[in-house]
Amino acid sequence: MKQTEIDYWITSMLESYDNVSDLNITVGKTLQVESAGVLMPVAVSPPIKKLTPFQTEVFALNLIGNNKRLLRDLVENGSCDLSYTLGDKVRFRVNIFTQKGYFSTVLRKLETTIPTIKGMNFPKSFNKMAGELNGLVLFTGATGSGKTTSLAALLHKINMDRSVHVVTLEDPIEYIHPHVKATFNQRELGNDFSTFPSGMRAALRQAPKVILVGEMRDRETLEIGLTAAETGHLVLSTLHTIDAGQTINRILGMFEQEEQPQIRNRLADTIRWVVGQRLLPKVGGGRIAAMEVLCTSLRVKDLILNGEDEEKTFYKVIQQGSAMDMRTFDQHILELYESELITEKTAMRYCSYRNEVSRGLDTIKASRGEATSSLSGLAMEEEAEPTRW
């Protein structure tokens, strides 16, 4: 298999359907792409009914090329991450991994157009986030929920408005930001720095005002991030958690019990915003983000310092914080349903508290003169425990 054949496969996969987000190369299956959240087969010439172990291995090794670090990661750890560019057309974030002794490859298509807050219809609170001078801004959610896109929109806003030095630590680099008002130095794990902690330590000596850390993967990275936020830097990063409350608990869980009071104090002083994201199927095709937004306030600081109880929870504080641009997932999901961007079934499936959303849906339908749904009874049976993602 030659490089031209691999590029032909990739091109065919990209052109096979609308809204292609991922390309999947797996032994025993044909070429597949994920379109609007669903895996679909792709036809090429000559036809491929089932990929052989040889084909998937050659495909993977061609993407890796002569990079010895990536080969070592693949052999020692069972997977490796890299970026791949198809000519000057499109870039991919690539993960190559082994399963049952075979190679599999997943290529995530990266958008070349940098997203904007207005263009993505993100909440107005994003403009406030981009204007923060210091502190910690965290985006949370499952893999593929759009966190990188949101962070790119924030960085674009900073780039348009502020003459500052921005250092990014990414794995791999996804959106390439031009120098506009800001000066960008984008560094890629493996090529430009060896680990996130070492990259963070170096960043503190590079005189940035804004630091983007691709992911807070461990305690050491988080500790350096907190130090950076405390010393006048704006630190943007991500965590794989489902909501604001779990984000705080996840951070505390990285530290020993006796250290947690100090960490609570540091978090209360440094956290500015926490944004949770879920991607929902959109009416008419494609997907749309539902967002939970938490902004620091006296009540939020109290919860960080003293923890939650039955009466005081992050959910309730966010629910009652609309004056500070806060909102829960469920509030946003109801807005999306009212705007006819998602269906009732989607709203019920992706919400946190089904009984609350069911009542909200009935209110919206009553205002339209529609009959209320039988989903309400189901929601009341499942009651108050939140849906976990």
C-alpha positions in Angstrom: 0.0 0.0 0.0 1.5 3.3 -1.1 1.0 6.8 0.5 -1.1 7.8 -2.5 -3.5 4.9 -1.8 -3.8 5.9 1.8 -4.5 9.5 0.9 -7.1 8.2 -1.7 -8.8 6.3 1.1 -8.9 9.3 3.4 -10.2 11.6 0.6 -12.9 9.1 -0.3 -14.0 8.8 3.4 -14.1 12.6 3.8 -16.3 13.0 0.7 -18.6 10.0 1.4 -21.2 11.8 3.7 -22.0 15.2 5.1 -20.9 16.1 8.6 -18.0 13.6 8.7 -16.2 13.9 12.0 -14.1 10.7 12.4 -12.5 8.1 10.1 -12.3 4.6 11.5 -9.8 1.9 10.3 -10.5 -1.4 12.0 -9.6 -5.0 11.1 -12.6 -7.0 10.0 -14.7 -4.0 9.0 -14.9 -1.9 5.8 -13.7 1.7 5.9 -16.0 3.6 8.1 -16.8 7.3 8.9 -18.8 8.8 11.7 -21.4 11.1 10.3 -23.6 13.0 12.7 -22.7 10.6 15.4 -23.4 7.4 13.5 -20.8 5.0 11.9 -21.3 4.6 8.2 -19.6 2.3 5.6 -17.5 3.8 2.8 -17.1 2.4 -0.7 -13.7 2.7 -2.5 -12.2 1.1 -5.6 -11.1 -1.6 -5.5 -13.8 -2.5 -3.0 -12.9 -3.4 0.6 -15.4 -5.7 2.4 -13.1 -6.4 5.4 -9.8 -4.7 6.2 -7.0 -7.2 6.8 -4.4 -6.9 9.6 -1.8 -6.1 7.0 -3.8 -3.2 5.5 -4.5 -1.6 8.9 -0.8 -2.0 10.0 0.5 -0.5 6.8 -2.0 2.4 7.1 -0.9 3.1 10.7 2.8 2.9 10.0 2.5 5.2 7.0 0.9 7.9 9.2 3.7 7.4 11.9 6.4 7.6 9.3 9.9 7.7 10.8 8.9 9.1 14.1 10.7 6.9 16.6 9.0 8.4 19.7 5.5 7.5 18.3 6.7 4.0 17.4 8.0 3.6 21.0 4.7 4.9 22.5 2.8 2.4 20.3 4.9 -0.5 21.3 5.3 0.3 25.0 1.9 1.9 25.7 -0.3 0.3 23.1 -1.3 3.6 21.5 0.1 6.9 20.2 -1.3 10.3 19.3 -0.3 12.4 16.4 -1.5 14.9 13.8 -1.8 14.3 10.1 -2.2 16.8 7.2 -3.8 15.8 3.9 -2.0 18.2 1.5 -3.2 21.7 2.3 -6.8 20.6 2.5 -7.5 19.2 6.0 -5.8 18.2 9.3 -6.5 15.3 11.6 -6.0 14.4 15.2 -5.0 10.7 15.0 -4.9 7.9 17.6 -3.3 4.6 16.6 -3.8 1.7 19.0 -3.5 -2.0 19.2 -6.4 -4.4 19.9 -6.2 -8.2 20.0 -2.7 -7.8 18.4 -4.0 -5.7 15.4 -3.6 -2.0 14.6 -6.6 0.3 14.6 -6.6 4.0 13.6 -9.1 6.7 14.3 -8.7 10.1 12.6 -10.7 13.0 14.0 -11.2 15.7 11.4 -10.0 19.1 12.6 -11.7 22.2 11.3 -9.3 24.6 9.6 -11.6 27.6 10.1 -11.1 28.9 13.7 -14.5 29.1 15.4 -15.9 32.3 16.8 -18.1 32.9 19.8 -20.7 34.6 17.6 -20.4 32.1 14.7 -20.9 29.1 17.1 -23.8 30.9 18.9 -22.0 30.4 22.2 -23.4 32.1 25.3 -22.5 35.8 25.9 -20.6 34.7 29.1 -17.8 33.5 26.7 -16.9 37.2 26.1 -16.5 37.6 29.8 -14.3 34.5 30.0 -12.0 35.9 27.2 -11.7 39.1 29.2 -10.5 37.5 32.4 -7.0 38.7 33.3 -6.0 35.8 35.5 -7.4 32.6 37.2 -8.6 29.2 36.0 -11.2 28.6 33.3 -12.1 24.9 32.9 -14.1 23.1 30.2 -15.5 19.7 31.0 -17.3 16.9 29.2 -16.7 13.6 27.5 -14.2 13.1 24.7 -15.6 14.6 21.5 -18.1 16.9 23.3 -16.6 20.1 21.7 -14.3 21.4 24.4 -11.4 22.1 22.0 -13.7 24.1 19.7 -14.9 26.2 22.7 -11.4 26.9 23.8 -10.4 27.8 20.3 -13.3 30.4 20.1 -12.1 31.9 23.4 -8.5 32.1 22.2 -9.7 33.7 18.9 -11.6 36.4 21.0 -8.4 37.1 23.0 -6.5 37.3 19.7 -8.9 39.9 18.3 -9.0 42.0 21.4 -5.7 41.8 23.4 -2.0 42.3 22.6 -0.7 39.5 24.9 1.6 36.5 24.6 -0.3 33.2 24.5 1.4 29.9 25.0 -0.5 26.7 24.2 0.4 23.1 25.2 -1.6 20.7 23.0 -1.8 17.0 22.2 -1.8 17.5 19.3 -2.2 21.0 17.9 -5.7 21.3 16.5 -6.5 24.9 15.5 -3.6 27.0 14.2 -4.1 30.6 15.4 -2.5 33.4 13.3 -0.9 36.3 15.0 -3.4 39.2 15.1 -3.2 41.3 18.2 -1.9 38.5 20.3 1.3 36.6 19.8 0.8 32.8 19.7 3.4 30.1 20.5 1.6 26.8 20.0 3.6 23.8 21.3 2.8 20.1 20.6 3.3 17.2 23.1 6.2 15.0 22.0 7.6 17.4 19.4 8.0 20.6 21.5 7.8 19.3 25.1 7.9 15.9 26.7 5.2 16.1 29.4 2.5 18.6 30.4 4.1 19.3 33.8 7.5 20.1 32.1 5.7 22.2 29.5 3.8 24.1 32.2 7.0 24.8 34.1 8.7 26.1 31.0 5.6 28.2 30.1 6.0 30.1 33.4 9.4 31.3 32.2 8.1 32.3 28.7 6.3 35.5 29.9 2.8 34.6 28.7 -0.4 36.3 29.9 -2.5 33.4 28.7 -1.7 29.6 29.0 -3.8 26.9 27.3 -3.2 23.4 28.7 -4.8 20.7 26.6 -5.9 18.7 29.6 -5.3 18.6 33.3 -4.3 14.9 33.3 -2.6 14.6 36.7 -2.0 16.3 40.0 1.4 17.8 39.0 -0.1 19.6 36.0 -3.0 20.9 38.1 -0.7 22.2 40.8 1.4 24.1 38.3 -1.8 25.4 36.7 -3.0 26.6 40.1 0.3 28.4 40.7 0.2 30.0 37.3 -3.4 31.2 37.9 -2.3 32.6 41.3 0.6 34.5 39.8 -1.4 36.6 37.3 -1.9 34.2 34.4 -5.1 33.2 32.7 -5.1 29.4 32.5 -7.5 27.6 30.2 -7.8 23.8 30.3 -10.1 20.8 30.2 -11.2 17.9 32.4 -13.1 14.8 31.7 -16.0 15.3 34.2 -19.7 15.5 33.7 -20.6 18.7 35.5 -19.3 21.5 37.8 -19.8 19.7 41.0 -17.9 16.6 39.8 -15.2 18.8 38.5 -14.4 20.2 42.0 -14.6 16.7 43.5 -12.3 15.3 40.8 -9.7 18.0 41.4 -9.9 17.4 45.2 -9.5 13.7 44.6 -6.1 14.2 43.1 -4.8 15.3 46.5 -4.4 13.5 49.9 -7.1 14.1 52.5 -4.8 16.4 54.6 -4.0 18.6 51.6 -7.6 19.2 50.6 -8.3 22.2 52.9 -5.4 24.1 51.3 -6.5 23.1 47.8 -10.1 24.2 48.5 -8.7 27.6 49.4 -6.6 27.8 46.3 -9.5 26.7 44.1 -11.9 29.2 45.7 -9.3 32.0 44.9 -8.5 30.9 41.3 -11.5 29.4 39.6 -13.3 31.9 37.4 -15.5 29.7 35.2 -16.4 26.1 34.7 -18.2 25.1 31.5 -19.7 21.6 31.0 -20.6 20.4 27.4 -22.7 17.7 25.9 -23.3 17.3 22.2 -26.9 16.6 21.2 -28.5 15.4 17.9 -29.9 18.5 16.2 -33.2 18.6 14.3 -32.4 18.3 10.6 -29.0 16.6 11.1 -25.7 17.5 12.8 -25.2 18.1 16.5 -25.5 21.1 18.9 -23.8 21.7 22.2 -25.8 22.0 25.4 -23.8 23.9 28.0 -23.7 24.2 31.8 -22.0 27.4 32.9 -20.7 28.2 36.4 -19.2 31.6 37.3 -17.4 32.2 40.6 -19.4 34.0 43.2 -19.6 34.1 47.0 -22.0 31.1 47.1 -19.8 29.2 44.7 -16.7 29.9 46.9 -18.6 28.8 49.9 -19.4 25.5 48.2 -15.8 25.0 47.2 -14.5 25.7 50.7 -17.1 23.8 52.7 -18.5 21.2 50.2 -22.1 20.5 49.2 -25.0 19.3 51.4 -28.7 18.5 50.7 -29.7 22.2 50.7 -26.6 23.7 49.1 -25.4 22.2 45.8 -23.6 23.5 42.8 -26.7 22.6 40.7 -28.9 24.8 42.8 -26.5 27.7 42.8 -26.1 27.5 39.0 -29.9 27.1 38.6 -30.4 30.4 40.5 -27.5 32.2 39.0 -28.9 33.5 35.7 -28.1 37.1 36.7 -24.4 36.1 36.6 -24.8 34.3 33.3 -25.0 30.9 34.9 -27.2 28.1 33.6 -27.7 24.4 34.1 -27.7 21.8 31.3 -31.4 21.4 31.8 -32.1 25.1 31.4 -30.1 25.2 28.2 -31.8 22.0 26.9 -35.2 23.5 27.4 -34.0 26.6 25.5 -32.9 24.4 22.7 -36.2 22.6 22.6 -38.2 25.9 22.7 -36.1 27.1 19.7 -37.0 23.8 18.0 -33.4 22.8 17.6 -33.8 19.5 19.4 -36.7 17.0 19.8 -38.5 16.2 23.0 -37.0 12.7 23.0 -33.5 14.2 22.8 -34.2 16.6 25.6 -35.4 13.8 27.9 -32.4 11.6 26.9 -29.6 14.1 27.5 -30.9 16.1 30.5 -29.7 15.8 34.1 -33.0 15.7 36.0 -35.8 14.2 34.0 -38.7 15.3 36.2 -37.7 18.9 36.0 -37.2 18.9 32.3 -40.5 17.0 31.7 -42.3 19.8 33.6 -40.5 22.4 31.5 -41.4 20.6 28.3 -45.0 20.5 29.3 -45.0 24.2 30.0 -43.5 25.0 26.6 -46.0 22.7 24.8 -48.9 24.3 26.7 -47.8 27.7 25.6 -47.9 26.4 22.0 -51.3 24.8 22.5 -49.9 21.3 22.2 -50.8 18.2 24.3 -48.5 17.3 27.1 -46.3 14.2 26.7 -46.6 10.7 28.0 -42.9 11.1 28.8 -43.9 13.1 31.9 -45.1 10.0 33.7 -41.9 8.1 32.9 -39.8 11.1 34.2 -41.7 11.2 37.5 -41.1 7.5 38.0 -37.4 7.9 37.5 -37.4 11.0 39.7 -34.7 13.0 41.4 -31.4 11.2 40.8 -29.6 13.0 38.0 -28.7 11.2 34.8 -25.0 10.3 34.8 -22.8 10.7 31.8 
